[in-house]
Amino acid sequence: MIELRKDPITARWVIINDSRDFQFDLDENTGDDSLCPFCLGKERLIPEPIACYDQKGNKIDKYSNKWQVKVIPNNKPILTIEGSILRKAEGIYDKMKGVGAHEILIESPKHLVNDMKADDFVASILAAQDRINDLKNDLRFEYILVFKNHGKTAGSTISHPHFQLVALPIIPKSVKEEMTISKRYYDFKERCLFCDIIDQEITFGTRIVMETSSFVAFVPFASRYPFETWILPKEHSEDFRNLKDKYKLEELAEISISVLRRLKKALGNMPYNLVVHSYPLKQERIPHYHWYIEIIPKITKFSGFEFGSGIYVNPTIPEESAKFLREAE
């Protein structure tokens, strides 16, 4: 059974999925590609490809062995692509069928990529944008989340580098909250909250990790996690899909790779989650939301306090974390 159920107290949607066991489970530290289903030549171990892309991010024949990025359906998806949403009530509760899409973007035909190049990262970005543009045509979907889990404690079950993409029939509560707060700020000040944060962080400089002409990476003022890092475009843009300029794509790749390299130098081969925060599919362009990338190293665990209060405890000082990362290159 796969369905979404809404908590009437928190207004949070929860996916109920009793089939979420995993067919593959490799140790990310072994480097053993003998059983990896994502490696070149192991096509028999994975579902039929959805799409393939070359090193420049151009779509090519999905059965080609010249791919740089390959997109496949997840063999144990969080949500299923078939069926209608069928939203309905069960007494005071709301629920709907677990309809959505869950895809894997294999970043490279190589099993372990110790030194990812900017061109490879750009190809993954372009592939993700292409898949979002295709899936947004499905009127059942409201939001598409692009993310990466690296390491077992971050939720990864295969060490081969890959992103994931999940199309949802609802807008996540966290996204709605960001939109509401940023709109309230815009209505009061007639400025984008995120743009103001960028300006202040650059002016103060104490939490900046690095910046380029088009992007800035910093440790947030109220970081929830040690060494949590955000990457934002300096120019206002609400939608990740709007990033088309070749040079800006390369800049995003370079700053993302540099941040990950700094985190690895500072913390070792730590597990992490990378999440792209972008605007919902069916909304018109707006002046108050701003897309960004969030990178969260998984080096602490939640306790009963965090679960019970919803208040995070960060054992590091954001300004010191940023200084440590600045000096880690």
Rosetta blueprint (number, residue, H / E / L):
1 M L
2 I E
3 E E
4 L E
5 R E
6 K E
7 D L
8 P L
9 I L
10 T L
11 A L
12 R L
13 W E
14 V E
15 I E
16 I E
17 N E
18 D L
19 S L
20 R L
21 D L
22 F L
23 Q L
24 F L
25 D L
26 L L
27 D L
28 E L
29 N L
30 T L
31 G L
32 D L
33 D L
34 S L
35 L L
36 C L
37 P L
38 F L
39 C L
40 L L
41 G L
42 K L
43 E H
44 R H
45 L H
46 I L
47 P L
48 E L
49 P L
50 I L
51 A E
52 C E
53 Y E
54 D L
55 Q L
56 K L
57 G L
58 N L
59 K E
60 I E
61 D L
62 K L
63 Y L
64 S L
65 N L
66 K L
67 W L
68 Q L
69 V E
70 K E
71 V E
72 I E
73 P E
74 N L
75 N L
76 K L
77 P L
78 I L
79 L L
80 T E
81 I L
82 E L
83 G L
84 S L
85 I L
86 L L
87 R L
88 K E
89 A E
90 E E
91 G L
92 I L
93 Y E
94 D E
95 K E
96 M E
97 K E
98 G L
99 V E
100 G L
101 A E
102 H E
103 E E
104 I E
105 L E
106 I E
107 E L
108 S L
109 P L
110 K L
111 H L
112 L L
113 V L
114 N L
115 D L
116 M L
117 K L
118 A H
119 D H
120 D H
121 F H
122 V H
123 A H
124 S H
125 I H
126 L H
127 A H
128 A H
129 Q H
130 D H
131 R H
132 I H
133 N H
134 D H
135 L H
136 K L
137 N L
138 D L
139 L L
140 R L
141 F L
142 E L
143 Y E
144 I E
145 L E
146 V E
147 F E
148 K E
149 N E
150 H E
151 G L
152 K H
153 T H
154 A H
155 G L
156 S L
157 T L
158 I L
159 S L
160 H L
161 P L
162 H E
163 F E
164 Q E
165 L E
166 V E
167 A E
168 L E
169 P L
170 I L
171 I L
172 P L
173 K H
174 S H
175 V H
176 K H
177 E H
178 E H
179 M H
180 T H
181 I H
182 S H
183 K H
184 R H
185 Y H
186 Y H
187 D H
188 F H
189 K H
190 E L
191 R L
192 C L
193 L H
194 F H
195 C H
196 D H
197 I H
198 I H
199 D H
200 Q H
201 E H
202 I H
203 T H
204 F H
205 G L
206 T L
207 R L
208 I E
209 V E
210 M E
211 E E
212 T L
213 S L
214 S L
215 F E
216 V E
217 A E
218 F E
219 V L
220 P L
221 F L
222 A L
223 S L
224 R L
225 Y L
226 P L
227 F L
228 E L
229 T E
230 W E
231 I E
232 L E
233 P E
234 K L
235 E L
236 H L
237 S L
238 E L
239 D L
240 F H
241 R H
242 N H
243 L L
244 K L
245 D L
246 K H
247 Y H
248 K H
249 L H
250 E H
251 E H
252 L H
253 A H
254 E H
255 I H
256 S H
257 I H
258 S H
259 V H
260 L H
261 R H
262 R H
263 L H
264 K H
265 K H
266 A H
267 L H
268 G L
269 N L
270 M L
271 P L
272 Y E
273 N E
274 L E
275 V E
276 V E
277 H E
278 S L
279 Y L
280 P L
281 L L
282 K L
283 Q L
284 E L
285 R L
286 I L
287 P L
288 H L
289 Y L
290 H L
291 W L
292 Y E
293 I E
294 E E
295 I E
296 I E
297 P E
298 K L
299 I L
300 T L
301 K L
302 F L
303 S L
304 G H
305 F H
306 E H
307 F H
308 G H
309 S H
310 G L
311 I L
312 Y L
313 V L
314 N L
315 P L
316 T L
317 I L
318 P H
319 E H
320 E H
321 S H
322 A H
323 K H
324 F H
325 L H
326 R H
327 E L
328 A L
329 E L
